[in-house]
Amino acid sequence: MHVEVEIFKVQKRFPLTISRGTTAQTMNVWLRVEQDGIEGWGEASPFSLGDYRQSTEMLKEALQQIAPVLKTFSPMERQQISQILQKLQIPSSAQAAVDVALYDWLGKRVGLPLWQLWGLDRSRIVPTSVTIGINSPEMAKARVRDWLQLTDVRILKVKLGNPAGVEADQEMLMAVQQEAPALELFVDANGGWSLDDAVFMCSWLAKQGVKYVEQPLPRGEEALLAQLKERSPLPIFVDESCLTSRDIPHLADCVHGINIKLMKAGGLTEVIQMIHTARACGLQVMFGCYSDSLLANTAMAHLSPLADYLDLDSHLNLIDDPFVGTVIQTGRLLPNDGPGLGVQRQCN
């Protein structure tokens, strides 16, 4: 198959601040594979989890490195391709781009959207949350208003873990509530709390009607999660602490659910494995994203009937997303009836 690799820039409408810093734009990588006149598309987007980092340049180089290898295979030879990617220790985001492109090609080859190829029911897709980054109370209110004007919002995910302390977190959360009292709230601390702060905040947030708390403790402090779970009235989800299905059994007794992201997992194949592993361990499942365009979020949307919660909003915060296809209806990100991903390049 023929392979092409291209970098594209995405700029955020609203810069996003979490406990680890602020992001205003990223450079993502677009992968295209072609055989028999059919193209399959995938995306690799960079992300950082402290000292665990996948940069744009790293992803571009990895995809360019494996391009000559991919040319010797058919898109149907998924197992052989996957084994080579793992043997070469290709970064997970680059693996995700390849895996999604192969699924997109397959769906187009048989003329079916992926959700239908997997026999899934789009009516089971729940609304996606949209994210309010760490900010002053007044700016947080402004972000809520921005989102309400931009799209059909049903759920807000509020980023806490402010370096200024839990008092600043409380002030911001209350400001968001004042601006949108009817909306459901989720909270993501991105590992910004100590155990004592997490216990305190989980108790306080439960009284505010928050649904769950995501990644309250830093990555690397998983040994403390059992204590938090025992003392928290809210369900605890992990994100940075759970990269692939191999991490799930060790977390099963310590949390209530996991956040699955395409770039962490390394593709839809591993996402499916993570879903089944989590269910077998009695855990709930949510889907998340990094600075992904509509291309990557659409890939996850095709599997969304299998998720309890969704946070696939990154493309909604882009002013220059090069892709179109999936749309928001009643707060839900719905894949269309187009074959494969059902995604097309946006006309300029």
FENVENZI-V579640 format. One record per backbone hydrogen bond with DSSP energy under -1.0 kcal/mol. CO is the residue of the C=O (numbers start at 1). NH is the residue of the N-H. Records with the same first field share a line. If there is no record, write none. Layout:
# FENVENZI-V579640
CO=NH / NH
This chain:
# FENVENZI-V579640
2=34
4=32
6=30
8=28
10=26
11=319
16=23
17=134
18=21
21=18
23=16
24=12
26=10
28=8
29=44
30=6
31=42
32=4
33=40
34=2
35=38
38=35
40=33
42=31
44=29
47=54
49=52
52=49
54=47
55=59
56=60
57=61
58=62
59=63
60=64
61=65
62=66
63=67
66=70
67=71
69=72
70=73
74=77
76=78
77=81
78=82
79=83
80=84
81=85
82=86
83=87
84=88
85=90
91=95
92=96
93=97
94=98
95=99
96=100
97=101
98=102
99=103
100=104
101=105
102=106
103=107
104=108
105=109
106=110
107=111 / 112
112=340
113=117
114=118
115=120
116=119
121=124
122=125
130=157
132=159
136=140
137=141
138=142
139=143
140=144
141=145
142=146
143=147
144=148
145=149
146=150
147=151
151=153
154=184
155=130
156=186
157=132
158=188
162=165
165=169
166=170
167=171
168=172
169=173
170=174
171=175
172=176
173=177
174=178
175=179
176=180
180=183
184=156
185=211
186=158
187=214
188=160
189=192
194=198
195=199
196=200
197=201
198=202
199=203
200=204
201=205
202=206
203=207
205=210
206=209
212=187
213=237
214=189
215=191
216=193
218=221
221=224
222=225
224=228
225=229
226=230
227=231
228=232
235=213
236=256 / 257
237=215
238=259
239=242
244=247
248=251 / 252
251=254 / 255
256=284
257=238
258=286
260=288
261=265
262=266 / 267
267=271
268=272
269=273
270=274
271=275
272=276
273=277
274=278
275=279
276=280
277=281
278=283
279=282
284=258
285=308 / 309
286=260
287=311
293=297
294=298
295=299
296=300
297=301
298=302
300=303
303=306
304=307
309=287
310=129
313=316
314=317
315=318
317=13
322=346
324=344
327=334
329=332
331=128
332=329
334=327
339=342
340=114
344=324
